[in-house]
Amino acid sequence: MCGIVGYTGTKQAYPIILKGLKRLEYRGYDSSGVALLDKTLKVFKKKGKVAELEESLIGQDVQAHIGIGHTRWATHGEPSDRNAHPHQSASGRLAMIHNGIIENYAQLKRELINNGYSFTSDTDTEVLLNFIEDIQHNNECSLEEAVRIALKRVTGAYCILLIDAQDPETIIAARKGSPLVIGIGKGEHFLASDASPIIEYTKEVVYVNDYELAIVKPDELILKNLGNEKVTPFITKLDMELAAIEKGGYEHFMIKEIFEQPETIYDCLRGRLDAAAGTITMSGVENNIEQLISASRIVIVACGTSWHAGLIAEYVIEELCRIPVEVEYASEFRYRNPIINKGDVIIAISQSGETADTLVALERAKAQGALIFGVVNAVGSSIARLSHAGAYTHSGPEIGVASTKAFTGQLAILNMMALKMAKAKGTIADEYYRKLLAELQDIPEKVGAILKNAGELKIIAEKYKNASDFLFLGRGYNFPIALEGALKLKEISYIHAEGYPAAEMKHGPIALVDENLPVVFVATKDSYHEKIVSNMQEIKARKGKVISIITEGDTVSPGLSNDVFAIPPADELLAPMLSVIPMQLLSYYVGVAKGIDVDKPRNLAKSVTVE
Ligand code: G6P
């Protein structure tokens, strides 16, 4: 979703901003633009990719030591040059970029129209900008003061960066609900939606909090709250490397991230899981163990792929800890006045830690007294900071829009959490606990073994790439993997796909089955295996094309399948960490075979920072 970059310092701003915008491309966008301030304010913007903006600026005067840049994901008004950011105020003096949604923009717009303003775009951003200019003009105050007054009247979410043609040094920034990181250099500052545009220049950063305003000059960074009181910036060190956000020889980020999983899962387990000693070390769990194991219920809140990780955790926690678990779409949970009792525990799962619906759902639950436990990948993100306790997945930056390595990291954390809680609660037999710890430790190696056979899935992908629909079926722990397989395929290949519990298939989807429908069975050896084999027979009898993900050594399923892909055996609780890998690979290879930009599929955003 929208990406923001800003620079003020001694270097040329444009190349830094352009590179930053390219680094933020993964978030998903439809247009981009820059505002550069030299002797005059120059604004350039273009519908389409950042490369198109770059091309259109060849030969233009882009000299400047201060500037702001933006990638826009349309909310108000179609993707177009006109609606792209930065916007300029009516007088031409101010330029602003914005990530988020101003909910009361229509009312503000009416007021401004009554005051004689007219608008060149359909955006809420231009409204906020002119509202700020109107205040600056009427009160004869500084831009900083005008922003502060304006933001007190604004409802919604925002991260804004403004420059003023009359102040060639300063960027004014503010946030509520949308992320903002400021990198501290020598005589220069970098601003961005996340650390990826900053990492190659400095590792010292400040994560700006909600309702804070930053006054950023080359040599000075002042943070204030909206009450005009100074706030001490909390400087943290980034622990990521530049290589982690580059492709490293792979054709796409998505395939790089799929292949990183043996290491990322290992990194997640490292220092936590000690199978030989029979221990799991997770301070976030330990510090809250009484509250966690005596919870009357656990509510898991998430969106997208993270929600699927939550569904698996529901099965695992209920099985091992005997605590009732509910899994909620954050967007539904936040709006339906949910019942939260004292003693409830909320587990929030989010790769980015910035998903707007998840964030607001948590704020509500926190205000009602629930313990919030965050399972987050992005260090220092809003959800991580809002949580009472948590565990980072340590999967490294995930750039491909479709989540892959973050998902297996989430499962690693949630499995360890369930095991630790079950042990403390006494609801797991020691022998089984030890067995699961040992198996969890072996998962990275088994993922590596699956990846060695990736070529087999490429061949299957070629065979079915022209199908118009796919059905994915699974049972038990593998049911959420069927959902995830369908989600991945539709995201990356634009093929319509549905995931279903295999038995539920008889209550509807079976009507779709004919010789043109590929049906992917997630059919690893587990307590449901015989049942899913019967479901395969039902599809085969109706001439559907059966593609089965099976456990090595299964001799029955291949006879019922048109295509099979075998994975190493694992306890059924942990099997999803393996069975998801062929789902990721299949969708990747189908997407590539269809010529789709798999890292940035149309309309999707990596980090959905608007509701
Ligand atoms: C977007 C992404 C998905 C992701 C979902 C939730 O839809 O494209 O890959 O699963 O958001 O994001 P989160 O960062 O909260 O896990």
Boltz pocket constraint, residues with backbone or C-beta under 6 A from the ligand:
constraints:
  - pocket:
      binder: B
      contacts: [[A, 303], [A, 304], [A, 305], [A, 306], [A, 349], [A, 350], [A, 351], [A, 352], [A, 353], [A, 354], [A, 355], [A, 358], [A, 400], [A, 401], [A, 402], [A, 403], [A, 604], [A, 605], [A, 606], [A, 607], [A, 608]]
      max_distance: 6.0
